[in-house]
Amino acid sequence: MAIVRPFKAIRPTRDKANLVATRSYLSYSDETLKEKLEHNPFTFLHIINPDYKDKIKQKGINKFNAVKAKFNDFKEAGLFITEDAETFYIYQQKNENHTFEGIIGATAVADYLNGNIKKHEHTITAREKMFKSYLDTTGFNAEPVLLCHQKNIAINNLIQYYKATRAEYEFATTDKTIHKLWLVNSTKDINIITNSFASIDNLYIADGHHRSASSALLAQNSTKNNSPYFMSFLIDENQLNIINFNRLIKHTNGLTSYELITEIEKSYTVIKKGNIPYSPTFRDEISMYLRGAWYSLVAIPNSIKQDCVSKLDPAILSNNILDPILNITDEKTDKNISFEAGTTPLSIIKNKIDSGEYALAFILKPIPISALKEVADNNRFMPPKSTYIEPKLRSGLTIYSLD
């Protein structure tokens, strides 16, 4: 049973929503971030970067206090309103290829602690503690955790009903995405949502493992009224767009092309595909680009361990090539490996190899939602950078107050 409740969001006024809401600041280059901050006085990036004009940047608690002060400045300037009543929010993000729609609500930390909210990634303790301190100091969270769940007809029907009405927010962003938000504050519809989630056994974290873990840390010793919950965007698992992460390697560990392929052939059937970019499609297949040629690599069955993690393409690659042949033993820390989301065209990856920036590349397939859930259900964790999951959510559209 999933516990999901409405909450009183702090959110931009209707005329400022498109100017306030922003991608994660980490997704911007330094140049683009500077341009956004200098030309949009309303962007939420000003709250996250209150000291961007200062030569000496603040850190730790001092930075978090500055974030809180800037947030209060925005509220005092009338850029935000606070909801009068407990409300759920239906949010839709639509681009040329996908439509994502679901419910923004407050999910229970207790469900995270008891395993009803399942995870598939390791978290780093230092990051958990840092973000817990951020939440405790600022008193708000501005970006929902992305959770997915099994299909629920009652929720889908309610979303369709609201989609036929006028949205509170409707705006476009420069990535050709349309964003819409509807308010759900009638008792009847709130009950439909809460009861529907109560009938769902498990929720799965798609994106936001550190935010979830930090909220759980905060709740253990916090006196803040709303700390037993954290803000989430809950979406039908079938809507998720799970994209692969490809691996770019800086060296061949001293091996010639012939020697490297000979070693790989101990675990894979290797077929040369020529100089046209090649994406894998078959079961247990990845592709490789090496010194001007593309190759199909299909794992030999006896090279694959059959537990839920080891049978995934990233683990097969790590166990049979990266670790034993290329001496990359820790993908999280080794500077000789880089990761490119599957949204990066293969032509760009090819150019990075041809230029000598990297020695070779491995192209993987997206991992299906069924495999992600199997890993989470078995309390296991994916290899590093196994999935790049969309939608990517905006900061500052709905803000969850912890006080």
PyMOL commands that set and color helices and strands:
alter all, ss='L'
color gray80, all
select helices_A, chain A and resi 14-20+25-27+30-39+45-48+60-76+109-113+125-138+153-163+187-198+209-221+237-239+257-264+301-303+313-322+346-354+369-377
alter helices_A, ss='H'
color red, helices_A
select strands_A, chain A and resi 4-5+10-12+80-82+88-94+99-108+117-118+140-141+145-149+169-173+177-184+203-207+229-236+241-243+245-249+268-274+285-290+293-299+337-341+360-363+388-390+400-401
alter strands_A, ss='S'
color yellow, strands_A
deselect
rebuild
show_as cartoon
